[in-house]
Amino acid sequence: MTKAEACLWKYTLKAGKLSNWQFNRQRPVLNYIADFMCKELLLVIEVDGFTHIWEETLNKDQKKEVDLELIGFKILRFQDEEVLNDIDNVIREIENWIEVRRKEFGLPPPNPRQRGQSQ
């Protein structure tokens, strides 16, 4: 994991700061590896570093996003700098998206006592 991915994982996703939704890191989905995934919300979070400005990487990212969206996932992308310099705003963006998705799916807020173990 990159430093930004490690920070997002340790201080947000693994720490249960997102209403106790269970996220997993480095999860296979189709022929890809998702940085972070919440299967229940069909949410993939990607943290992009400097290599994601290269044309080849951008093309792979676009194909990955299209393929994952075709099976129902939504991809939220953040730059390393966003995570490292303004993690509170990243958390707000994710929380806002989760609340919209939760209502869209008619899901109740997760019960903290039923929270599964993150990997």
TAUR-V785905 format. One record per pair of residues at least 12 apart in sequence whose C-alpha atoms are under 6 Angstrom apart, sorted by sequence separation. I is the first residue (numbers start at 1). J is the second residue. D is the distance in whole Angstrom. If there is no record, write none. Layout:
# TAUR-V785905
I,J,D ; I,J,D
This chain:
# TAUR-V785905
24,36,6 ; 24,37,5 ; 23,37,5 ; 23,38,5 ; 22,38,6 ; 43,73,5 ; 45,75,6 ; 47,77,6 ; 42,73,5 ; 43,74,5 ; 44,75,5 ; 45,76,5 ; 46,77,5 ; 47,78,5 ; 48,79,5 ; 49,80,5 ; 45,77,6 ; 47,79,6 ; 48,80,6 ; 4,80,5 ; 4,83,6 ; 4,84,6 ; 20,112,6 ; 24,118,6 ; 24,119,5
